[in-house]
Amino acid sequence: MSEVKISAEPRTEFGKGGARRTRRAGKVPAVLYGHGEKPKHIALPAREFAAAIRHGGANQLFAIEISDGTQALALPKAIQRDPIKDTLEHIDLLLVRRGEKVTVDVPVHLTGEAARDTLVVHEQNTLSVSADATRLPESFEVSIDGLEVGSQVTAADVRLPQGVELVADPEQILALVTQAPSAEQMAAEAGEEPTEEAEEEAGAEGPGAEAAEAAEGDNQGAPAQAAAEA
């Protein structure tokens, strides 16, 4: 993965008010830390940073040029977003050095199709690996083509590029192949239990209701019959 150059400015305003003013200016508050250095508060251009993440993923490497003349090589460690607006709120960046190995979680994509009438259950979508900070893989691919019921994909099944080491447990399950549910099972799962009101309405319209109506009709006919006999 190639590094992305991005500019930044030192941030002197802190707290909620300062963060809001930074975001209104089209920037996102961020902090640089690592290697025992004092954390450095900066502001990054929100649009450029978001575009780089969309293209390179959460492990995108950034070459940051700060307006005070300093430079830094960093990886996103934590990205906070507004859950409603889906805008960037704050970013934690981890300082790295060229040639340094770091541990990251890399997305795993399943390719192909399992055997007919099967269902693939995703247990884990990422894999923890260690690699050179400047040569982090964007993602891994694992084929599930033709796998039968009972098959499973583990961390050990992922082919790692040269220089990338597995950190996760090799027996960690990434995906399971199970029997696909039948149409009857899906219909049963989609069905809803009858409510008390529905049961009461059903009871009111059942055999008891018919008997009540018949009895009511007999009671209505009794006065007329008595009058006729008189």
Solvent accessible surface area in square Angstrom, and as a share of the most:
residue,aa,sasa,rsa
1,M,50,0.22
2,S,91,0.59
3,E,55,0.25
4,V,50,0.28
5,K,149,0.63
6,I,7,0.04
7,S,67,0.43
8,A,4,0.03
9,E,80,0.36
10,P,57,0.36
11,R,29,0.11
12,T,115,0.67
13,E,81,0.36
14,F,114,0.48
15,G,54,0.52
16,K,162,0.69
17,G,23,0.22
18,G,0,0.00
19,A,17,0.13
20,R,124,0.45
21,R,119,0.43
22,T,18,0.10
23,R,73,0.27
24,R,174,0.63
25,A,72,0.56
26,G,44,0.42
27,K,54,0.23
28,V,1,0.00
29,P,1,0.01
30,A,0,0.00
31,V,19,0.11
32,L,5,0.02
33,Y,69,0.26
34,G,13,0.12
35,H,66,0.29
36,G,87,0.84
37,E,101,0.45
38,K,181,0.77
39,P,71,0.45
40,K,64,0.27
41,H,71,0.32
42,I,0,0.00
43,A,8,0.06
44,L,1,0.00
45,P,22,0.14
46,A,27,0.21
47,R,209,0.76
48,E,99,0.45
49,F,0,0.00
50,A,18,0.14
51,A,44,0.34
52,A,11,0.09
53,I,18,0.09
54,R,179,0.65
55,H,161,0.72
56,G,5,0.04
57,G,30,0.29
58,A,67,0.52
59,N,21,0.11
60,Q,5,0.02
61,L,4,0.02
62,F,1,0.01
63,A,15,0.12
64,I,1,0.01
65,E,81,0.36
66,I,9,0.05
67,S,84,0.54
68,D,75,0.39
69,G,66,0.64
70,T,63,0.37
71,Q,142,0.63
72,A,20,0.15
73,L,21,0.11
74,A,0,0.00
75,L,8,0.04
76,P,15,0.10
77,K,119,0.50
78,A,43,0.33
79,I,48,0.25
80,Q,99,0.44
81,R,102,0.37
82,D,30,0.15
83,P,129,0.81
84,I,162,0.82
85,K,149,0.63
86,D,96,0.50
87,T,64,0.37
88,L,14,0.07
89,E,47,0.21
90,H,46,0.20
91,I,0,0.00
92,D,34,0.18
93,L,0,0.00
94,L,46,0.23
95,L,23,0.11
96,V,8,0.05
97,R,140,0.51
98,R,155,0.57
99,G,57,0.55
100,E,55,0.25
101,K,102,0.43
102,V,16,0.09
103,T,75,0.44
104,V,18,0.10
105,D,84,0.44
106,V,0,0.00
107,P,51,0.32
108,V,14,0.08
109,H,95,0.42
110,L,40,0.20
111,T,51,0.30
112,G,48,0.46
113,E,137,0.61
114,A,20,0.16
115,A,22,0.17
116,R,220,0.80
117,D,91,0.47
118,T,26,0.15
119,L,87,0.43
120,V,37,0.21
121,V,53,0.31
122,H,106,0.47
123,E,90,0.40
124,Q,68,0.30
125,N,93,0.48
126,T,45,0.26
127,L,0,0.00
128,S,26,0.17
129,V,0,0.00
130,S,17,0.11
131,A,1,0.01
132,D,33,0.17
133,A,1,0.01
134,T,32,0.19
135,R,185,0.67
136,L,2,0.01
137,P,19,0.12
138,E,99,0.44
139,S,44,0.28
140,F,8,0.03
141,E,123,0.55
142,V,12,0.07
143,S,72,0.46
144,I,11,0.06
145,D,97,0.50
146,G,45,0.43
147,L,51,0.25
148,E,109,0.49
149,V,76,0.43
150,G,65,0.62
151,S,31,0.20
152,Q,92,0.41
153,V,5,0.03
154,T,20,0.12
155,A,2,0.01
156,A,67,0.52
157,D,75,0.39
158,V,10,0.06
159,R,224,0.82
160,L,55,0.27
161,P,67,0.42
162,Q,189,0.84
163,G,47,0.45
164,V,16,0.09
165,E,99,0.44
166,L,54,0.27
167,V,76,0.44
168,A,18,0.14
169,D,88,0.46
170,P,72,0.45
171,E,140,0.63
172,Q,60,0.27
173,I,61,0.31
174,L,2,0.01
175,A,1,0.01
176,L,52,0.26
177,V,3,0.02
178,T,50,0.29
179,Q,111,0.49
180,A,29,0.23
181,P,52,0.33
182,S,49,0.32
183,A,77,0.60
184,E,128,0.57
185,Q,101,0.45
186,M,115,0.51
187,A,68,0.53
188,A,78,0.61
189,E,141,0.63
190,A,80,0.62
191,G,52,0.50
192,E,160,0.72
193,E,154,0.69
194,P,88,0.55
195,T,88,0.51
196,E,137,0.62
197,E,126,0.57
198,A,45,0.35
199,E,98,0.44
200,E,123,0.55
201,E,112,0.50
202,A,67,0.52
203,G,50,0.48
204,A,65,0.51
205,E,139,0.62
206,G,18,0.17
207,P,116,0.73
208,G,52,0.50
209,A,23,0.18
210,E,116,0.52
211,A,65,0.50
212,A,62,0.48
213,E,118,0.53
214,A,63,0.49
215,A,52,0.40
216,E,96,0.43
217,G,38,0.37
218,D,104,0.54
219,N,104,0.53
220,Q,127,0.56
221,G,39,0.37
222,A,54,0.42
223,P,86,0.54
224,A,71,0.55
225,Q,114,0.51
226,A,58,0.45
227,A,72,0.55
228,A,87,0.67
229,E,134,0.60
230,A,123,0.96
